[in-house]
């Protein structure tokens, strides 16, 4: 139980840190990812410029403000925030979008 509380606290600190970042990242809209060759799986650097083979998705993608909030998203954005914080942060992103080229 203590581990879950500590993990939640660390996740919240990380979330607050990412909210204070100087990057000006408005709504992220990548279109309909399911229409790409691999579907919603990130399959190479051409699909994820600057982020392919990086383990920490949430350093660049602000799940609280701009992920899964475009018209093409088929999931509830607020539910994604909750699930991401409760299920391993960037690891949760990879459960749907693949390993992003990161070696195990």
C-alpha positions in Angstrom: 0.0 0.0 0.0 2.8 2.4 0.9 4.5 1.7 -2.5 1.3 2.7 -4.3 1.1 5.9 -2.3 4.7 6.8 -3.0 4.2 5.9 -6.7 1.1 8.1 -6.9 3.0 11.0 -5.2 5.9 10.7 -7.6 3.5 10.5 -10.6 1.7 13.7 -9.4 5.0 15.5 -8.9 6.0 14.5 -12.5 2.7 15.7 -13.8 3.0 19.0 -12.1 6.6 19.3 -13.4 5.5 18.7 -16.9 2.7 21.2 -16.6 5.3 23.9 -15.7 7.4 23.1 -18.8 8.3 26.1 -21.1 7.3 24.1 -24.2 4.3 25.6 -26.0 2.5 22.4 -26.9 -1.1 23.0 -27.8 -3.5 20.2 -28.7 -1.7 17.3 -30.3 -3.5 16.0 -33.3 -1.8 13.4 -35.4 -4.9 12.5 -37.4 -6.3 9.0 -37.5 -3.4 6.9 -36.3 -5.4 3.7 -37.1 -5.0 4.5 -40.8 -1.2 4.2 -40.6 0.5 0.9 -41.8 0.9 -0.4 -38.2 -2.4 1.1 -36.9 -1.9 2.9 -33.5 1.5 1.2 -32.9 4.4 3.6 -33.4 6.5 1.8 -35.9 9.5 4.0 -36.7 11.2 7.4 -36.5 9.2 8.7 -39.5 6.0 8.4 -37.4 7.5 9.8 -34.2 10.2 12.4 -35.1 12.3 13.3 -32.2 10.7 10.7 -29.9 11.3 7.3 -31.4 13.4 5.0 -29.1 12.7 7.2 -26.1 11.3 5.5 -23.0 9.6 8.5 -21.3 6.6 9.5 -23.4 5.3 12.0 -20.8 8.4 14.2 -21.0 7.1 15.6 -24.3 3.5 14.6 -24.3 1.4 16.3 -21.7 -1.3 13.7 -20.9 -3.2 16.1 -18.7 -3.6 18.9 -21.3 -3.3 17.7 -24.9 -3.1 13.9 -25.4 -6.2 12.2 -26.8 -8.2 15.5 -27.0 -8.4 15.8 -30.8 -11.5 15.0 -32.8 -9.9 11.8 -34.1 -9.4 10.3 -30.6 -11.7 7.4 -29.8 -10.9 7.3 -26.1 -12.0 9.6 -23.2 -9.1 12.0 -22.5 -9.9 12.3 -18.8 -10.0 8.5 -18.4 -6.6 8.3 -20.1 -5.1 10.8 -17.6 -6.4 8.7 -14.7 -5.3 5.4 -16.2 -1.9 6.7 -17.1 -1.2 8.0 -13.6 -2.4 4.7 -12.0 -0.7 2.3 -14.4 2.9 3.3 -14.9 2.9 6.6 -16.8 4.8 6.1 -20.1 4.5 2.3 -19.7 0.8 2.7 -20.0 1.2 4.6 -23.3 3.2 1.7 -24.6 0.5 -0.7 -23.8 -1.5 0.7 -26.7 1.1 2.4 -28.9 3.8 -0.2 -28.8 7.4 -0.1 -27.4 8.4 3.0 -29.5 11.5 1.1 -30.6 12.8 0.9 -27.0 14.8 -2.3 -26.3 13.6 -4.3 -23.3 
